[in-house]
Structure formats: C-alpha cells, structure tokens
C-alpha cells in the first residue's frame, strides 16, 4: 500500500508540472494554487536534501573521511573568517592529526530555502582526548567544544553544496589532570565593533588546597596563526581574572584564550610538604567583529 501511495504522489506531481487541468475562467485561481503546491514541494525536497547532507557531513567528519567530506563543499567555499576551502580543510586535517579520536555531533535547528540558495542553523559539539607531559608526569586530557552557527548552501547543476559557514558563538575547553574536575569558564562578548574596548573574564572554582596562575590572551583568527605573548598572574582571591582588549581594525574575528596552571600541595611526612603540578587547562571563546570579512557569507 505504501508503494501505491508513493506512485500516486509521483504521478500526481507529474500532472501538476506538465498540464493545465482547468477551464480559462478558473485558470488564475488554480494556476496560483498549482504554483504554490509546486513551490512547497520543491522547498520540502530541498530541506530534506540539505538535512541529509548535514547528517552525512557529521558521519564523514567523525570517521575522518577527508575525501568524502571535501566533496560536500563547493570549490568557491569561504567562511566568515575568510578561509578558503583549501585552508579550511588543511585546518581540519591538522585537527584530526592532533586529536585522533575526535568525534562530532550536529543538531539542526532550522533550514531556510530561497531558490538555489539555502542556510541551515546548527548546534555542533566535538569531543576528544589527549595527553600532556608536565614535570615528568603524564596528564590525561579532554577536549570539549561547542558552537552555534550557520552553513550556507548553493545548488549547482542540480546538486546542493556547502558554499559558506558562519560561526555565531564558539567555546572550547581543553583540560588536563585535575582541571577536568574543576568548574571554570571564560566569558567574552559575542560580537564587538572594530577598535571597541571589551573585557574577557576568567572564573575558576578553585579547591582550598590548590594554587592557580592564569593568563588571558587575544589572537586574530587567521592563517598562519601567530603565537601571542602570555603574561601569567596569580588568580585573585575572588578567583576571577579579567583583562581588557581593543578589538582589531583588520577585519579579523578574534579568539580569547585563557591558559591556566594548577598546583597542589600535600603532606608527605610530618614537616614535609610536596608541591606538584596537578593540571593545566585552556579555554577559548570567539569574538566576532561586526564588520564582515570581505566575500564572507552574510545572514539573509
């Protein structure tokens, strides 16, 4: 029965696309209805196809299938940071090399279609593990990344391809050792104007027997990346460290990056205290500049 229904729907759509069933007096009304039905069908089909592409994208990324993922993107792809397809995929491959077990999830929040253009709003996460050697001690680490943003699509020769990407907000945590069990956060404004003054704030729920030093830096999002200088400070008594920045005027979005080092002390023998490196952590937040990078995708 399901097969018959699908066949009927296909035949019915074919009739709509190829004939005019009504008398001239009714032509205007029914012509409008015909156009509406066909438009709704095409939009529904496009949304279904785009949803399938995003689901496939997530599977290919989690499997680290470089060639398959590459084919889902148009050759003229550019994201809101100004990265072309080649640069974008170089960074993807570099991430996979650094985090061999990284996995992804994608939640599709909405899909909008206008002719041969479309956008999908998504919520994405990434999870990976890592190890770090500090003072001869191997520290186990975890990467957690969260982002909200948009993928832009263009239909070319009957095929939908990802033609752009824009990240609305993004935050990543890379925690080693005991920092995995500590609550900490870095907050920055989601967007600022070029040259505008803004504040980044780091807050840590620090245990009583722990001592922390931390720094907050600012990097423009570009490739190749330049290593920013860091100035570490003792975490204040209220466990909140703040730093103020001027947003760049180069048309580049920015990352704020907090680096945290945790030491702890313990009594080894009466009168003897051992101080040791307990963990390190890095937190990154995105700050978007309100003026867009040239040729980057725009919101509709």
N, C-alpha and C positions, 0 to 999 in steps of 0.2 A: 504493500500500500504506500509506503514511503517513496518507493521508486516512481509510482504513478504520479504522486503529488509533485515530485521534482520535475518529472517530464511535462506535466501540465503547466507548471510555472515557467519552464523554459519556452514552451510553445506559446504561452500567453504573452511573454515578454517579446518574443519574435514578432507576433502580430502587432503589438504596440509600436514596435520600431519600424515596421515596414508598411503599414496600411492606415487608411483613414476610414473608420467604420461608420461615420455618422453623416447625416444629411447636412447640407450647407447651412440651414438655419441653426443647427446645433454645433456647428464646427468650431466657433470661437470658444464656447464653454468647454467642450470636450477636448479641444486642442490644448487648452491651458492645463486641463487635468492630466492629459497624456504627458505633457512636458514635465509636470510636477512628479508624476509617477516614475518616469524615466530618470529624472534628476535624483530622486530619493533612492532609487535602486543603485545608480552609479555611486552615490555617496556612501551607501551602506557597503557596497562591494569594495570601495577604496579603503574604508575604515577597517574592513576585515583583512584586506591585503596588508595594510600597514601594521596592524596588530600582529599578524603572522611574521612580518619582517622583524619586528622588535623582539618577539619571542625567539626567533631564530638567531638574532644578534646576541641575545643573552646566552643561549646554549653554545654558540660558537666561541664567544669570549671566555666562558667558563672552561671549555675544552682546549683553549689556547689554539684554536684553529685559525691561523693567521690568514691563509689564502681565502678561506671561506668568508671570513669577516671582511676582508679587503674588498671583496666583490659586492658587498651590500652598499658601498659608498660610491658616490659619483666622483669622477676624476677631478671635477672643479670644486670639491668639498672644501669648505673653510669654516672654522669655528669662531666663536666670539672673541677668542684670544688671538686671532689672526693666523692660526696654524693651518697649513695646507694639509692635504691628505697624506703626503709622504712624511711630513714632520709628525703629524698626529699618530701615524702608525709606527713610526720609529719609537715614539714615546710609549706606545702600547707594548711593543716588543721588549723595550727596556724594563718596563714594569713586570712583565712575565718572567724575565731573566732574574730580577731581584726577588720576586715572590712567586716561586714555582707552584705553589698550591693555591693561589688566589682564585676565589670564586665570586660570582656576581649574582645579584637579583635585580629585577626590574619590575616595578609596579606602574602600570599605565593608568594615568589619572584622567586623561581626556585626549581625544583626537578630533581635529578640525580639518575639513577638506574644502578647498576652493579651486575648482577646476583641476589643473595639473600641479597644484601646489598644496601642501598639507603640513601640519605641525602636530606633534604629539608631546604632551606634557608628561614627564615621568619622574618617579622617585627611585633612585638607584642606591644600592649598597654594595660594598666589597669587603671581603674578609680574607685574611691571610695570616700566616705565622712566619716567624723569623727568629734568629738567634744572634746574640751580640756578646763579644768577649770584653769584659771590663775588669781591669786589675787582676787578670788571670782567672776570672770567674765567668762561666758561661751563663748568660741570662736569656731565658726564653721570652719571646715577644709575640705580640698580637697586633695586627693592623685592622682597624675598623674605619670604614669610610662611608659617608652619607652625602647625597646630593639631590637637589631638585633642579630640574631644567627642562629644556625643550630640544627635540630633534626635529629638523626641517627636512621635508621630502619634496622631490621633483619627479614627475613622471616623464620619462623619455623613452620613445619607441615602445610604448605600452608597458614599461617596467618602472616601478617605484624604486628610487634610490635615495639614500640619506645624503643630502646636499649641504647640511649645516648643523651646528649644535650650539646651544647657548646654555651655560650653567647659571642658574639663578642664585643658588647658595650651595655651599660645599664645606664640609668639615671632616677632617681625618685625624685619627688617634693612632699613634704607634707607641705601644707601651711595653717595656721590658722589666722583668723581675717583679718586685713588689708594687711598682706603679700600676700594674694590671688590676690591683685590688683597691686602688685609691680613686675617689671621685675628684675629677679635675676638669676644667673647661676653659676655653679661650673664646672670648666674645669680641666681635668687631662689627661695625656697621655693614649691612649687606651691599650698600652702594654709596658712593661719595662723588662729589664733583672734583674735577682736576684742580690740584692745588689746595683743596679743602683740608682743614685740620680735623683729625679724628683720633679716637682713643681705642686701643686694644687692651683688654683686661684679662688677666690670668688668675683663676681662683683654684686653690687646691685644698682638699680636706686632708690635712696632714696629721698623721698619728703623733702622739706625745713623744715617743722615743725616736722621732725622725727629724732630720735636718735637711732643708732644701735650698738649693741655689737654682736660679732660673734666668732666662733671658727671653725677650720678645723682639723679633726682627721683622723686617718688611722686605719682600722681594717682588719685583715686577715679574709678571708671568710672560716669559719669552724663552726662545730657544736660539742658541745655547744659553743655559741658565748660568748666572754669575753667583759666586759664593758670597753671601752677605756677612759682614763682620758681626760678632756677637759680644755683648758685654753682660757677664753673669753677675747677678746680685743675690744677696741673701733674701729669702722670702720674708716680707714684713710680718709682724706679729699677728695681723689680721688675716694672713695667708692669701693676700691679694696683691698682685704685681700689675702695675699699669704702665703703659708707655704711649706717648703721643706721636703721631706721624703727620706729615704733609703728603697728601696723595700726589703722585707724579703727574706731570703735564705732558707725558709722552704718548698718551692714548693707550696705555697698557693697563690691564687689570692687575690686581696685586694679590699676593698671599701674605698673611701674617703668620709667623711661625714661632711657637713657644718651645724652648728647649728646657728640660727640667732634669736635674740630678738629685737623687735622694740618697742620703747616707743614714745609717742607723748605728746605734751603739748597744752593746750588751756586756754584762759582767761575765768574764771568763773564769777568773779566780778572785778570791777576796782581794780587793785593792787593785785589780787589773780590769781595764775596760778595753774592749775591742771595737774599733770604729771601722765599718766596712761599707762598700758601695752596695746599696740594696736595689737600686733600679734607676732607669733613665726613661724619659718619655719625650715625645714630640707631638705637638698638636698644631694643626694647620687649618686656617679659615680663609675663605675667599672674600675679597673686597672688590666689587665691580665698579669701574669708572662709568659715570653716566654718559659720557660721550663714547660712542661705539668705535671699535676698531674699524678702519676702512675696509669695505667689502664684507664685513661680518653680517650674519643674518639678523634681521630685525623682527620684533614682535609684530604680529598682524593687528 
